[in-house]
Amino acid sequence: MFGAGGGTVSYAEIEEADVILLWGSNAREAHPIFFHHLMKGLDNGARMYSVDPRRTSSSKFADLWLGIDVGTDIALANAIAREIIHAGLANDDFIIRSTRGYEDFAAAVEPYTLDVAAEITGVPATAIREVAHAYATGGKSQILWTLGITEHHNAVDNVLSLCNLALLTGHVGRWGSGLVPLRGQNNVQGGGDMGALPDKLPGFQRIDDDADRTKFEAAYGMGLNPTPGIHLTLMFEAMERSELTAVYVVGENPADSEADVDRARALLSGLDCLVVQDIFLTRTAQLADVVLPASVAWAESDGTVTSSERRVQRVRGAVTPPGEARHDIDIIIDLADRMGVDLGTNEPEALWDELRSLSPLHAGMSYERLEAGGLQWPCPSLDHPGSPFLHGWLWADDLGGRAPAPFSVVEHEGPKEQLTEEFPLRLTTGRSLDSYNTGVQSNGFTSPIRYGEALDINPVDGESLGLSDGERVRVSSPRGSVEMAVRFQFDIPIGLTFTTYHFPDLVDINKLTNDAWDKRSGTSEFKAAAIRIDKIDFPIPMAGS
Amino acid sequence: MTTIESDTHAEGESAVESVTVRINNNDVSVARGATILDACTASGIDTPTICYAENLTPVNVCRVCVVEVTGNRTLVPSCSRLAEAGMEIQTDSDRVRHSRKMVLEFLGSSVDLSQAPEINQYSVRYEADVTRYVDDREVIEEPIRIQDELYIRDYDKCVLCYKCVEACGDDAQHTFAIAVAGRGFDNRVSTEFDVVLPDSACVYCGNCVAVCPTNALQFKSEFDLRRSESWREEEQTVTTTVCSYCGVGCNLELHVQDNEIVKVTSPVDHSVTHGNLCIKGRFGYQYVGN
């Protein structure tokens, strides 16, 4: 947000928050230990509003659950903004001093009356009004979100619509108030911070910025390609055009995790060369020409990872890797060597010190200082204590010499794939507490509370389709079909269905999901496919019969 | 150039008031709100505790941390009584030693403390004679409950310290799967209506197991190794790292024996976890080495 990709607050701050908007996030299951901090906030008297199509286990701790229709978040956010403006609850001083584009924004949200938004979102007008007033008048208010916001074709607009609310009320850049994208993977924050983005160098420096790039060129003694690369989704499009013919996948399983996964598998299979570096023989690795067995980064090698609160922490080797598995660093150095490039040391601390010399955000984070529980970036010097929250400059008299933060005009669009007579039900996907992503890690242990893959459906819908709880059905979207059991759940609104994606070997759910994606973030719309449920007429033959 | 400005937190850091108490005839100052136990620790006095844990609200049931406070009729639990200015405290008087000894003798008479080395050390320190009331321990003799591959429950080892109940409750986890049920000798930690764990509210975070002082709650991995007489704690290494699942950044302590992870805990003093984990962080390591 406003320049750097990172949550603006620390976990400890939610313990002191007054109002919490948990938006498109089931943190109770997806971020359980963060939820401990959130619960402390509730115990200390915070009010929580949960915006989610499902009545999730997180929603059950909220003061109010706003059961929004999938993909209508912008209509809700804009209506909250309009209500805040009309009720005179906007922070005018902050808007004038620290923001720009307010007039256009206010005009753009004007059509989003409470009634219009209630019609679009399915959330009652009184509930929208209550959230608007609570959020604006709270002393410290936070908005937290996860993939319910970002796994949409208009993900960036969704995020911007939430940022608008913080700018409107001044709930950012102060202790306790902020905007919090909860990170879903243990180092997805660190990956971005380290420059694993198509247009970035470490520390959010730009490859196409001459001053930024020159610094790296000087350090490495060679010129760097100034043209930004492309992200995963564009890579698949480039494969389709046969422009991308060789792919090197490190620690990712796109042959299971991509939306419209049949297409992804076909494209990966059609490559001239696919190299996969992984700790498992994933489905992607099975398609590979070469598999490079890697070690477990967090338990078999040294290094750092960065959490949702921008906290850089040490990982340490505790066991030695089995068989031919090697550290990622060693594999990459050897590969570079074969290509005639000497990457130098393989010592994690020396590599980290090199990073510190190039990324001002991390300059003050020596391994020695990271020993005691980690440090939060920015940490520009060895005597800097690290930064619990970001964007305090918004409150400085001269904005620290920066341009004011911009409001963004964003409009409601709804999911790309509309419901039709042929595909009348909405499918949304997400995580459950005891499992993780495509299951390659979490299926390694036996969980007593794992029910496997089932399609959660409201009993009213189930019965109107003539189904019984637990019955195996055929579930189809315009892209494909899978067979799976239905599970009757009262917490799923009528018209909605939900499942996880943790067991692709049992239910290949991403055959159904929509790969419509956001041109800016590259994220596919996993959260909104249109589906149909059909009874299976013939009993499935039992194995061996 | 890309620049990102930093902010350091200043709010709420007002000057902390201190109070001075007298422990064993020595003055010690602690921050207002500190307990007598904190004051004892600050003066280098090692106080025995069983039901107390740094990350839990004290429930005052074990009575082994009691101290004598001048002017108080009864001994007071140091873990929960706040230090007040001018308090005169004795931690090693005959009365304190006698009371601690009795508590340890009662526990030792009725509970299997074979896997509670800390409590056994207290018993040595206070010369507790655990055979004073019965020849051998009179435990309740319940079969060990093994319901899954994650953790076991051995009621013979339970001292009813309530730590597991607290760990499941409103200090952090807010699951409330267990409470103390029954009266008198039937008093025990139980799920609702004693249903099996998967049918209860339990989410298998293992935070109850992590705080158990007697191994009444025990990770199945440890239980299996102990049963085959191959649990060798003295050979184990403990390495702190970060969990491989979601992006919260929980610190894990990997207990490793023979190049295999045999137990996972989290540091109590870590700002993210305060010693707690979820099912994935606690049990999701099993793919390592496979």
Interface residues (C-beta under 8 A of the other chain):
Chain A: G3 A4 S10 Y11 A12 A30 H31 P32 I33 F34 H36 M39 K40 D43 F61 G173 W175 L182 R183 G184 Q185 N186 N187 V188 Q189 G203 F204 Q205 R206 D209 A211 D212 I279 F280 V296 A297 W298 A299 E300 V305 T306 S307 S308 E309 R311 Q313 R314 V315 R316 G317 A318 V319 T320 P321 P322 P360 L361 G373 G374 W377 P378 C379 P380 H384 P385 G386 S387 P388 F389 L390 H391 G392 W393 G400 L433 D434 S435 Y436 V440 Q441 S442 G444 F445 T446 S447 P448 I449
Chain B: M1 T2 T3 I4 E5 S6 D7 T8 H9 E11 G12 Q147 D148 E149 L150 D170 A172 Q173 H174 L197 P198 C202 V203 Y204 C205 T237 T239 T240 T241 V242 C243 S244 Y245 C246 G247 V248 G249 C250 N251 L254 V256 N259 E260 I261 D269 H270 S271 V272 T273 H274 N276 L277 C278 I279 K280 G281 F283 G284 Y285 Q286 Y287 V288 G289 N290
